[in-house]
């Protein structure tokens, strides 16, 4: 009778391992299905403009160009899944990760704001 229980226990463990492998494969497959869509660019641009606050009001065209450039750069550099993983980090880690990606956009934005500012 002990050997019968051992047999059932072994089959149960094998079944559990098989289920865990299948679940892991499904999760990996689903994460690869998370892809950028056309509307994501608009959402990223809109969120960026919201984050700029007063700069977006004072420098509307430069802000729009900056946010559009930033959205394009993020979508080119990262998959949507990687982007969501970065967003789960703290603000400092996000800044460190994305600074190299958006630096050209930021420099162009700084130059555009400087050019539009007038001191009389």
C-alpha positions in Angstrom: 0.0 0.0 0.0 2.9 2.4 0.7 4.2 2.0 -2.9 0.8 2.9 -4.2 0.8 6.2 -2.3 4.3 6.9 -3.4 3.2 6.3 -7.0 0.3 8.8 -6.6 2.5 11.3 -4.9 5.1 11.1 -7.6 2.4 11.5 -10.3 1.0 14.5 -8.4 4.4 16.2 -8.3 5.1 15.5 -11.9 1.6 16.9 -12.8 2.3 20.0 -10.7 5.6 20.6 -12.4 4.0 20.2 -15.8 1.3 22.8 -14.9 3.9 25.2 -13.7 5.8 24.9 -16.9 2.7 25.5 -19.0 1.7 28.5 -16.9 5.2 30.0 -17.4 5.0 29.5 -21.1 1.6 31.2 -21.3 2.9 34.2 -19.3 5.9 34.5 -21.6 3.7 34.3 -24.7 1.3 36.9 -23.3 4.1 39.3 -22.4 5.3 39.1 -26.0 1.8 40.0 -27.3 2.0 43.4 -25.5 3.0 45.6 -28.4 2.9 49.3 -29.1 -0.2 50.6 -30.9 -0.8 53.9 -32.8 -2.9 55.3 -29.9 0.0 54.7 -27.5 2.0 57.5 -29.1 -0.8 59.9 -28.5 -1.2 58.8 -24.9 2.6 59.1 -24.2 2.6 62.6 -25.8 -0.5 63.7 -23.8 1.0 62.4 -20.6 4.2 64.2 -21.3 2.4 67.5 -22.0 0.5 67.1 -18.7 3.8 66.5 -16.9 5.3 69.7 -18.4 2.6 71.8 -16.8 3.4 75.5 -17.3 6.1 74.9 -19.9 3.4 73.4 -22.1 1.4 76.6 -21.8 4.3 79.0 -22.3 6.0 77.1 -25.0 3.2 75.1 -26.8 5.0 74.3 -30.1 8.3 73.4 -28.5 6.5 71.3 -25.9 4.5 69.4 -28.5 7.7 68.7 -30.5 9.5 67.6 -27.4 6.7 65.3 -26.2 6.3 63.8 -29.7 10.0 63.2 -30.0 10.1 61.6 -26.5 7.2 59.3 -27.3 8.9 58.2 -30.6 12.2 57.6 -28.9 10.6 55.5 -26.1 8.6 53.5 -28.5 11.7 52.9 -30.7 14.0 51.9 -27.8 11.7 49.8 -25.6 9.0 47.3 -26.1 5.8 48.1 -24.3 6.4 45.4 -21.8 9.9 46.8 -21.0 8.4 50.3 -20.7 5.9 49.0 -18.1 8.7 47.3 -16.2 10.6 50.6 -16.1 7.5 52.5 -14.8 7.4 50.1 -11.9 10.7 51.4 -10.7 11.1 54.6 -8.6 11.5 58.0 -10.1 15.3 58.0 -9.9 15.6 54.7 -11.6 13.2 55.7 -14.3 15.2 58.9 -14.9 18.5 57.0 -15.0 17.1 54.5 -17.5 15.5 56.9 -19.9 17.8 59.8 -19.8 20.0 58.5 -22.6 17.0 57.7 -24.7 15.4 61.1 -24.5 18.5 63.3 -24.2 18.4 64.6 -27.8 14.8 65.5 -27.4 15.4 67.3 -24.2 18.4 69.2 -25.6 16.3 70.4 -28.5 13.5 71.4 -26.1 15.9 73.4 -24.0 17.2 75.2 -27.2 13.7 75.9 -28.4 12.7 77.4 -25.1 15.9 79.5 -25.1 15.1 80.7 -28.6 11.5 81.6 -27.8 12.3 83.4 -24.6 12.8 87.1 -25.0 14.3 89.4 -22.5 13.4 93.0 -23.0 
